Amino acid sequence: MTIIKSFAVGNGDTFYIKHNSDNFTIIDCDLNDENADTIIEELKAESADKGITRFVSTHPDDDHFGGIERLDAEMPIRNFYVVKNKVIKDDETTSFEHYCKLRDDTGKAFYIYKGCSRRWMNQGNDERGSAGIKILWPDTSNEHFKDALADGEAGIAYNNMSALVRYATADGASFLWLGDLETDFMEKITDNIDLTKTTVVFAAHHGRKSGKIPDTWLEKLDPQIIVIGEAPSRHLHYYTGYKVITQNKAGDITFDLEDDKVHIYSSNPNYSHKGLKDEQQNKYPGYVGSITVENEYTLEPAK
């Protein structure tokens, strides 16, 4: 059984995956508000029985690594997954300085790129199973990525340096994180990235219109749920025609993966969703509803 949680941290991202193997993964963090201590305590508690904990940094923006120095002090980061870079910033915050320290520590940093493999990220052995994580992007030889990296290393822009991180279980449920990729960049790399049907997609750039997932991507991903982050409502794109969960309304979102089911919980007791099936779950407070995972096999026409 796997638990995936998306914390409501305002204009930022903090996720974790409590894998159904001996793995625990944190994807990005924004730990600068009044809930930071509570979030860190939960991360410590949920990872306590796991042998491997990793932190995946999608890209070097402060709302994706804010407070990382606090997290590292409380639960030391020994496995820091990051796109290789030499990014600079005019305003070097404490969190950015700590990000750079982890990024440049060859004993802790593992540089991620399209198709990379690592024990126990996507390779298992007799000691422990795979975490089921696949890196779909960046292709470090791609000219569009090279341009985005150059912008970051010149201190101009950082969004299009984002890694694409996909997690999938043996039972078929899959999740995709897009970081802060922007629409025009996604359109440029459509033919250079391998996209497959995915159960839950976290919309790029916190759900902003500037990070609208292109239709060419959505046709391949065919998501059952798109999660929209906490950007101001006037900046959001709502993906008409898809089941959508908006974190502005739902608050913290917990996904409980059980066989071919995804049970969804919200920290907002008043949140509801008509598009989800009621399967009478009570593992956590705030049950919203469930979906049955579709995959390429269940979607094939009957023969």
TAHURA-V17521 format. One record per residue. RES is the residue in one letter. SS is DSSP state (H for helix, E for strand, C for the rest). PHI is phi in whole degrees, -180 to 180 (none if undefined). D_FIRST is the distance of its C-alpha to the first C-alpha in Angstrom with 1 decimal. Layout:
RES_SS_PHI_D_FIRST / RES_SS_PHI_D_FIRST
This chain:
M_C_none_0.0 / T_E_-118_3.8 / I_E_-118_6.9 / I_E_-121_10.2 / K_E_-129_13.4 / S_E_-115_17.0 / F_C_-84_19.7 / A_C_-85_23.0 / V_C_-121_25.4 / G_C_80_28.3 / N_C_-81_29.6 / G_C_-170_27.0 / D_C_-133_23.4 / T_C_-149_20.7 / F_E_-131_17.0 / Y_E_-143_14.1 / I_E_-121_10.8 / K_E_-97_8.6 / H_C_-72_7.2 / N_C_-85_4.9 / S_C_-131_8.6 / D_C_-83_11.5 / N_E_-131_12.0 / F_E_-140_12.6 / T_E_-127_14.5 / I_E_-106_17.1 / I_E_-116_18.9 / D_C_61_22.3 / C_E_-159_23.5 / D_E_-141_26.3 / L_C_-118_26.9 / N_C_-113_30.5 / D_C_-103_30.4 / E_C_-71_30.5 / N_C_-93_26.7 / A_H_-59_26.3 / D_H_-63_26.3 / T_H_-65_23.7 / I_H_-64_21.4 / I_H_-62_22.1 / E_H_-63_21.4 / E_H_-67_17.9 / L_H_-60_17.2 / K_H_-64_18.7 / A_H_-66_16.8 / E_H_-72_13.2 / S_H_-96_14.2 / A_C_-61_16.1 / D_C_-99_14.0 / K_C_-105_13.5 / G_C_-80_16.3 / I_E_-125_16.7 / T_E_-122_17.0 / R_E_-130_18.7 / F_E_-115_20.5 / V_E_-106_21.1 / S_E_-100_24.3 / T_C_-72_24.9 / H_C_-169_28.7 / P_C_-88_31.2 / D_C_-113_31.8 / D_H_-61_31.9 / D_H_-79_29.6 / H_H_-119_26.8 / F_H_-139_27.6 / G_E_-60_29.5 / G_C_76_29.3 / I_H_-64_27.7 / E_H_-66_30.3 / R_H_-69_29.0 / L_H_-63_25.4 / D_H_-65_26.8 / A_H_-69_29.0 / E_H_-87_26.2 / M_C_-141_23.5 / P_C_-49_25.4 / I_C_-87_24.3 / R_C_-102_24.7 / N_C_-128_23.1 / F_E_-110_24.5 / Y_E_-96_23.9 / V_E_-154_26.8 / V_C_-69_29.1 / K_C_-63_32.3 / N_C_-161_35.0 / K_C_-131_38.0 / V_C_-61_37.7 / I_C_-123_40.2 / K_C_-140_40.6 / D_C_-67_43.8 / D_C_-103_42.0 / E_C_-88_40.2 / T_C_-72_38.0 / T_H_-59_36.6 / S_H_-67_33.1 / F_H_-66_34.5 / E_H_-61_36.4 / H_H_-73_33.3 / Y_H_-55_31.4 / C_H_-63_34.3 / K_H_-61_34.3 / L_H_-70_30.7 / R_H_-58_31.4 / D_C_-95_34.5 / D_C_-88_33.1 / T_C_-68_32.8 / G_C_-83_31.1 / K_C_-118_28.2 / A_E_-82_28.3 / F_E_-122_26.7 / Y_E_-87_28.3 / I_C_-95_26.1 / Y_C_-161_27.6 / K_C_-53_27.0 / G_C_81_25.5 / C_C_-68_25.3 / S_C_-129_23.2 / R_C_-162_22.2 / R_E_-76_20.6 / W_C_-117_17.5 / M_C_-66_17.2 / N_C_-141_17.3 / Q_E_-128_18.7 / G_C_-105_17.1 / N_C_-151_19.3 / D_C_-68_19.5 / E_C_-78_18.8 / R_C_-159_15.3 / G_C_-83_13.3 / S_C_-71_13.8 / A_C_-80_12.3 / G_C_76_12.9 / I_E_-101_15.5 / K_E_-127_18.9 / I_E_-97_22.0 / L_E_-90_24.0 / W_E_-161_26.9 / P_C_-93_29.4 / D_C_-90_31.7 / T_C_-69_34.0 / S_C_-94_36.8 / N_C_-75_36.8 / E_H_-65_39.8 / H_H_-68_38.2 / F_H_-67_35.6 / K_H_-58_38.6 / D_H_-66_40.4 / A_H_-65_37.4 / L_H_-64_37.1 / A_H_-63_40.9 / D_H_-62_40.7 / G_H_-66_38.2 / E_H_-75_40.3 / A_C_-96_43.3 / G_C_76_41.7 / I_C_-93_41.9 / A_C_-158_38.4 / Y_C_-130_34.9 / N_H_-58_32.7 / N_H_-83_33.1 / M_H_-85_32.0 / S_C_-59_28.4 / A_C_-85_25.7 / L_E_-102_23.4 / V_E_-117_19.8 / R_E_-119_17.3 / Y_E_-120_13.6 / A_E_-139_12.2 / T_C_-101_9.3 / A_C_-65_10.6 / D_C_-87_10.1 / G_C_113_12.3 / A_C_-67_11.1 / S_E_-143_13.2 / F_E_-135_14.7 / L_E_-134_18.1 / W_E_-109_20.1 / L_C_-109_23.8 / G_C_60_25.2 / D_C_-116_28.7 / L_C_-55_30.1 / E_C_-100_33.1 / T_H_-56_33.9 / D_H_-63_37.0 / F_H_-69_35.3 / M_H_-59_32.4 / E_H_-64_35.1 / K_H_-66_36.9 / I_C_-104_34.0 / T_H_-52_32.9 / D_H_-83_34.3 / N_H_-112_32.9 / I_C_-133_29.2 / D_C_-94_26.8 / L_C_-113_24.8 / T_C_-132_22.6 / K_C_-54_20.9 / T_C_-136_18.2 / T_C_-67_16.1 / V_E_-128_16.6 / V_E_-119_19.5 / F_E_-88_20.6 / A_C_-57_24.3 / A_H_-67_26.6 / H_H_53_28.8 / H_H_61_27.1 / G_H_88_28.0 / R_E_-66_31.7 / K_H_-60_34.1 / S_H_-66_34.9 / G_H_-113_31.4 / K_C_-55_31.3 / I_C_-70_29.3 / P_C_-61_32.0 / D_H_-60_32.1 / T_H_-63_32.2 / W_H_-76_28.7 / L_H_-63_27.4 / E_H_-62_28.7 / K_H_-81_26.6 / L_H_-73_23.4 / D_C_42_23.8 / P_C_-69_21.1 / Q_C_-81_19.7 / I_E_-142_19.6 / I_E_-114_21.6 / V_E_-98_21.1 / I_E_-103_24.6 / G_C_-76_25.1 / E_C_-104_27.7 / A_C_-64_30.8 / P_C_-54_33.8 / S_H_-53_33.8 / R_H_-67_37.0 / H_H_-100_35.5 / L_E_-85_32.4 / H_C_-110_32.0 / Y_C_-102_30.2 / Y_C_54_29.4 / T_C_-56_31.2 / G_C_99_29.8 / Y_C_-119_26.1 / K_C_-71_23.6 / V_E_-127_23.7 / I_E_-116_22.2 / T_E_-101_24.7 / Q_H_-69_23.6 / N_H_-56_27.2 / K_H_-97_26.5 / A_H_-81_22.9 / G_C_74_22.8 / D_C_-62_19.4 / I_E_-121_16.7 / T_E_-115_13.0 / F_E_-111_10.6 / D_E_-104_7.5 / L_E_-94_5.8 / E_E_-135_5.5 / D_C_54_7.6 / D_C_-98_10.6 / K_E_-112_10.4 / V_E_-123_10.3 / H_E_-97_11.3 / I_E_-119_13.7 / Y_E_-126_15.4 / S_E_-129_18.6 / S_C_-78_20.5 / N_C_-90_23.7 / P_C_-63_24.2 / N_C_-98_26.7 / Y_C_-80_24.6 / S_C_-142_24.1 / H_C_-148_23.5 / K_C_-71_25.3 / G_C_-85_23.5 / L_C_-106_20.2 / K_E_-87_19.6 / D_C_-86_19.5 / E_C_-113_16.9 / Q_C_56_17.7 / Q_C_-91_14.6 / N_C_-145_15.3 / K_C_-64_12.3 / Y_C_-129_14.2 / P_C_-68_17.8 / G_C_81_19.0 / Y_E_-62_17.1 / V_E_-106_18.7 / G_E_159_17.3 / S_E_-136_15.0 / I_E_-130_15.5 / T_E_-98_14.9 / V_C_-67_14.4 / E_C_-96_17.7 / N_C_-144_18.4 / E_C_-64_21.7 / Y_C_-86_21.6 / T_C_-68_21.1 / L_C_-90_23.8 / E_C_-68_26.4 / P_C_-64_29.3 / A_C_-62_29.8 / K_C_-105_32.2
